[in-house]
Amino acid sequence: MVRAFLLAAALIAAAPSAWAQDVVKGDAAAGLVSRTAKAEVHLIADPALNDKRLVLKIVVLNTSGAPQTFGPEAVTIKAGDTAVAIASRDSLIAEMSGSGSNSAETAQAHATASMPVNGNGQPDVTSFTGGMNGGVGGIPTAAIDRSQRRPNAEAAAQLDQVLLKPITIRANGADGGQVLTERLKRRPAEVTVAIAFAGETHLFAVKVPH
């Protein structure tokens, strides 16, 4: 399970459902939330790009009353009408191993904070804050064996802990993970992040750091 920073306090007003809802705007680095009858979707964007990638942390609280599936395929990102690809686990592992370009820089992109947890070690969405508190977890750059250009097994395991993966979220449970975009060749001023859950789509406007 993903672990590390805590988020605390103000939640944004409830939105309608599905695609008809308004786009949630605000300081994504401080934390944004979209609520419907079936879910609370929380999103935080790293305040700086990592190796030209936008990094998003997503936690979903399932209030639908039934288990629901969720995963990276439920997240789409667009800059205007142009799709922004999400980096796959395999491509990130390949770059960590040196088979991709700029592997040393890529390793730095994974040394990012993971997700908020409560006292039971479960992802915590009871209080999102405007900022990151506590220690910063993630994948230490030192764990990458650059001399051999292959990922340390521990580093790869930590990457698996942090990344959003296909999951089932129980009723009244919360879970999530982190997604990274592919390297942005052009940096749009803003992207729209659409997160589908329980037949609804939650929309967020996220300004891209420069």
Helices and strands as residue ranges (DSSP letters): G 18-20, E 32-35, E 39-45, E 55-62, E 68-70, G 72-74, E 75-79, E 82-84, H 89-96, H 103-109, G 141-143, E 144-145, E 150-151, H 153-162, E 167-169, E 174-180, E 190-197, E 200-207
